[in-house]
Every structure is written in structure tokens, then in C-alpha cells.
């Protein structure tokens, strides 16, 4: 990684660390701000997905309003930007840089600078970040997510539980392998907090029993009664 290279070139180590952290924050944030649901809904349908359905800029809202192709393209775009962001962080500052870049890519997705800071809920970005930083954690969380969604049809429930379990699973695996790194576990806690925070309305609807379930076989049309009840 570049940090190791320049640290041997008589560069001030403190200045180098600050620069690496700054680059691992700024570049991923602006990459994350490329919200593909907003971009694609505007380019393909001349609409803003945030004005449809749940009002959320995410792949599930794209699925419910524009179908599988739009949702698939959205998911692919959001996944790729996270891959680039985490790879950039890894190149600059190693594994810690990948975690930091993943966090700020997610924050960019949630609060995009290009779209008035109104974005999505970050689940795809979180999944890709976890996959790129520790595949074992990803595998465990993915299995839990799939079981919950298949059993309940609530994407929001699987997303919230997965996010809440992320720092716990990461801590357990790191402790089991003797590779505990408190800084990355702290990043995982921050990520989990923001993901759960962005799902606060879904949590309320889950509690009330009014949350919409995932439907893959047909495109659901919004009504005045439906609006505001759908998930990312």
C-alpha cells in the first residue's frame, strides 16, 4: 500500500497518516454520493425515484416502481462504486483504509452531496464493504439476511438485524483468530448505527405491522394508502 511505501521515503509519519486518512474519507464519500437509483430513474424514466413509493433512493424502491432491470442496474452501480471506494482505501492505507473508505462510501450513499443529501439506506454498500474486508463476516451475515427475508418477506427486517449483528460478528471472528483490531470494530459500530438510523421509519412500521413485504413476481402500483409504507 502507498502508506508503507512513503513511510520509508523519509516522509513525516504523522503528516502521511493524516493525508492517508483524508484521502480515504474524501474520495469514497464523493464516490458514494453517486446514487444510481436517482441517476437511472432520471435518465431512463425522466423521474426522481425519491418522488415515488417510499421516497427512498434505493434498489428495492426501484424494483417496486420500475421493475427488475432498473433495480438490477441500481444494485450493480451501487456495488461497483463501493468496490472502487474500498479498493482505493486499501491501496492508500491498507485494511484500515478499506474500512474507512467503506464507511464514508456508505455515508455518501445516504447523504449524497450531488442530490441534496437525500439518498438511500446503504444496505448494498454495506454488504460489499463487508465482503471486501472480511468474507467470513459477509457469509455469516448474508445467510442470516437470507433466512430472515425468506421467512418473513421483510427486506427491512433482514437489513436491520444484519447491520446490528455486523460489529458483533466481526468482533467474534477477530477474537477467534487473534486479530482483534478495535479501530475497525468501532467503524463497524458506526456503520451499524447509521444503517439502523436510516431504517427508523421501517422499524416503526414493522412494530405496527404495516411494513410492506417483498414482492418479486409482479410490479406493484402505488396508491395514496401505500405511499410511505415501502422499504428501500
C-alpha positions as CSV (number, residue, x, y, z in Angstrom):
1,X,0.0,0.0,0.0
2,X,1.1,3.6,-0.5
3,X,1.4,4.3,3.2
4,X,4.1,1.7,3.6
5,X,5.9,2.9,0.5
6,X,6.0,6.6,1.5
7,X,6.7,5.8,5.2
8,X,10.2,4.6,4.0
9,X,10.8,7.7,2.0
10,X,11.7,10.0,4.9
11,X,8.1,11.4,4.9
12,X,6.8,12.7,8.2
13,X,4.8,9.8,9.5
14,X,2.2,11.9,11.2
15,X,1.6,14.0,8.1
16,X,1.5,10.9,6.0
17,X,-1.1,9.3,8.3
18,X,-3.3,12.4,8.2
19,X,-3.1,12.6,4.4
20,X,-4.0,8.9,4.0
21,X,-7.0,9.2,6.3
22,X,-8.2,12.3,4.5
23,X,-8.0,10.6,1.1
24,X,-9.7,7.5,2.5
25,X,-12.5,9.7,3.5
26,X,-13.0,12.3,0.8
27,X,-12.7,10.2,-2.4
28,X,-15.0,7.4,-1.1
29,X,-17.6,9.9,0.1
30,X,-17.9,11.5,-3.3
31,X,-18.0,8.1,-5.0
32,X,-20.8,7.1,-2.6
33,X,-22.6,10.2,-3.5
34,X,-23.1,8.8,-7.0
35,X,-26.6,7.4,-6.1
36,X,-27.5,5.2,-9.1
37,X,-31.2,5.0,-8.3
38,X,-31.5,8.8,-8.7
39,X,-29.3,8.8,-11.7
40,X,-31.0,5.9,-13.5
41,X,-34.6,7.0,-12.7
42,X,-33.8,10.4,-14.1
43,X,-32.0,9.1,-17.2
44,X,-34.3,6.2,-18.1
45,X,-37.7,7.4,-16.8
46,X,-37.4,11.2,-16.5
47,X,-38.5,10.9,-12.9
48,X,-36.8,11.1,-9.5
49,X,-37.3,7.8,-7.6
50,X,-37.4,9.8,-4.4
51,X,-40.8,11.1,-5.5
52,X,-42.2,7.6,-5.9
53,X,-43.2,4.9,-3.5
54,X,-41.3,5.1,-0.2
55,X,-39.4,8.1,-1.4
56,X,-36.2,6.3,-0.8
57,X,-33.3,6.2,-3.2
58,X,-32.6,2.5,-3.2
59,X,-32.8,-0.6,-5.3
60,X,-35.9,-2.0,-3.6
61,X,-37.8,1.2,-4.3
62,X,-36.5,1.0,-7.9
63,X,-37.8,-2.6,-8.1
64,X,-41.3,-1.7,-6.9
65,X,-41.6,1.3,-9.2
66,X,-39.6,0.4,-12.3
67,X,-39.0,-3.3,-12.3
68,X,-36.2,-5.8,-12.0
69,X,-34.0,-4.3,-14.7
70,X,-33.9,-0.9,-13.1
71,X,-33.3,-2.5,-9.7
72,X,-30.5,-4.7,-11.0
73,X,-28.7,-1.8,-12.7
74,X,-29.1,0.2,-9.5
75,X,-27.7,-2.6,-7.4
76,X,-24.8,-3.1,-9.8
77,X,-23.9,0.6,-9.8
78,X,-24.0,0.9,-6.0
79,X,-22.0,-2.3,-5.6
80,X,-19.3,-1.2,-8.1
81,X,-18.9,2.3,-6.5
82,X,-18.3,0.5,-3.2
83,X,-15.8,-1.9,-4.7
84,X,-13.9,1.1,-6.1
85,X,-14.0,3.0,-2.9
86,X,-12.8,0.1,-0.7
87,X,-10.1,-0.8,-3.2
88,X,-8.9,2.8,-3.2
89,X,-8.9,2.8,0.6
90,X,-6.9,-0.5,0.6
91,X,-4.4,0.9,-1.8
92,X,-3.9,4.1,0.3
93,X,-3.9,2.8,3.8
94,X,-4.4,-1.0,3.9
95,X,-7.2,-2.8,5.6
96,X,-8.0,0.1,7.9
97,X,-8.2,2.3,4.8
98,X,-10.7,-0.1,3.2
99,X,-12.9,0.0,6.4
100,X,-12.7,3.8,6.5
101,X,-13.4,4.1,2.8
102,X,-16.4,1.8,3.1
103,X,-17.9,3.8,5.9
104,X,-17.7,7.1,4.0
105,X,-18.9,5.5,0.8
106,X,-22.0,4.4,2.8
107,X,-22.4,7.9,4.2
108,X,-22.1,9.4,0.7
109,X,-24.8,7.0,-0.4
110,X,-27.1,8.0,2.5
111,X,-26.3,11.7,2.3
112,X,-25.2,12.4,-1.3
113,X,-23.6,15.7,-2.0
114,X,-24.8,15.7,-5.6
115,X,-28.5,15.1,-4.7
116,X,-29.3,17.5,-1.8
117,X,-28.0,15.0,0.8
118,X,-31.1,12.8,0.4
119,X,-30.1,9.3,-0.5
120,X,-30.6,5.6,0.2
121,X,-30.2,3.4,3.2
122,X,-26.8,1.8,2.4
123,X,-27.5,-1.9,2.5
124,X,-25.9,-2.8,-0.8
125,X,-22.9,-0.6,0.0
126,X,-22.6,-2.2,3.5
127,X,-22.8,-5.8,2.0
128,X,-20.0,-5.0,-0.5
129,X,-17.9,-3.3,2.2
130,X,-18.2,-6.4,4.5
131,X,-17.4,-8.7,1.6
132,X,-14.3,-6.8,0.7
133,X,-13.0,-6.5,4.2
134,X,-13.8,-9.9,5.6
135,X,-15.6,-12.6,3.5
136,X,-16.2,-14.7,6.7
137,X,-18.3,-12.0,8.3
138,X,-20.1,-11.4,5.0
139,X,-21.0,-15.1,4.6
140,X,-22.5,-15.3,8.2
141,X,-24.5,-12.1,7.8
142,X,-25.7,-13.0,4.3
143,X,-27.0,-16.3,5.5
144,X,-28.8,-14.6,8.4
145,X,-30.2,-12.0,6.0
146,X,-31.5,-14.6,3.5
147,X,-33.1,-16.7,6.2
148,X,-34.9,-13.7,7.7
149,X,-36.1,-12.3,4.3
150,X,-37.2,-15.8,3.0
151,X,-39.0,-16.4,6.3
152,X,-40.7,-13.0,6.7
153,X,-40.6,-11.3,3.3
154,X,-39.3,-8.2,5.1
155,X,-36.1,-6.8,3.5
156,X,-36.0,-4.1,6.1
157,X,-36.0,-6.6,9.0
158,X,-33.2,-8.6,7.5
159,X,-31.3,-5.4,6.8
160,X,-31.6,-4.0,10.3
161,X,-30.8,-7.3,12.0
162,X,-27.8,-7.8,9.7
163,X,-26.5,-4.3,10.4
164,X,-26.9,-4.7,14.2
165,X,-25.1,-8.1,14.1
166,X,-22.2,-6.8,12.0
167,X,-20.0,-5.4,14.8
168,X,-20.7,-8.4,17.0
169,X,-19.9,-11.0,14.3
170,X,-16.7,-9.0,13.3
171,X,-15.6,-8.9,17.0
172,X,-16.2,-12.6,17.5
173,X,-14.3,-13.6,14.3
174,X,-11.4,-11.2,15.1
175,X,-11.2,-12.5,18.6
176,X,-11.3,-16.2,17.5
177,X,-8.4,-15.6,15.0
178,X,-6.4,-13.4,17.4
179,X,-6.7,-10.5,15.0
180,X,-8.7,-8.1,17.1
181,X,-8.5,-4.5,15.8
182,X,-10.6,-2.2,17.9
183,X,-10.5,0.6,15.3
184,X,-12.2,-1.4,12.6
185,X,-14.7,-2.7,15.1
186,X,-15.5,0.9,16.0
187,X,-16.1,1.7,12.4
188,X,-18.5,-1.3,12.2
189,X,-20.4,0.1,15.1
190,X,-20.7,3.5,13.4
191,X,-21.9,1.8,10.2
192,X,-24.5,-0.2,12.1
193,X,-25.7,2.9,13.8
194,X,-26.3,4.8,10.6
195,X,-27.9,1.9,8.8
196,X,-30.4,1.3,11.7
197,X,-31.0,5.1,11.9
198,X,-31.9,5.2,8.2
199,X,-34.4,2.4,8.8
200,X,-36.1,4.1,11.7
201,X,-39.4,4.5,9.8
202,X,-39.3,0.9,8.7
203,X,-38.8,-0.2,12.3
204,X,-41.9,1.8,13.3
205,X,-43.9,0.2,10.5
206,X,-42.6,-3.3,11.5
207,X,-43.7,-2.7,15.0
208,X,-47.2,-1.6,13.8
209,X,-47.4,-4.4,11.3
210,X,-47.8,-2.1,8.3
211,X,-44.4,-2.6,6.6
212,X,-44.7,-3.8,3.0
213,X,-43.3,-7.2,2.1
214,X,-41.0,-8.0,-0.8
215,X,-42.8,-9.0,-4.0
216,X,-40.7,-10.3,-6.9
217,X,-43.4,-11.7,-9.2
218,X,-45.3,-8.5,-10.1
219,X,-44.8,-4.8,-10.2
220,X,-46.9,-3.1,-7.5
221,X,-48.6,0.2,-8.3
222,X,-48.6,2.8,-5.6
223,X,-51.7,4.2,-4.2
224,X,-52.2,7.1,-1.8
225,X,-52.6,4.5,1.0
226,X,-49.4,2.7,0.0
227,X,-47.1,5.7,-0.1
228,X,-44.7,6.0,2.8
229,X,-45.1,2.3,3.7
230,X,-42.4,0.8,1.5
231,X,-38.8,0.0,2.2
232,X,-35.6,1.0,0.5
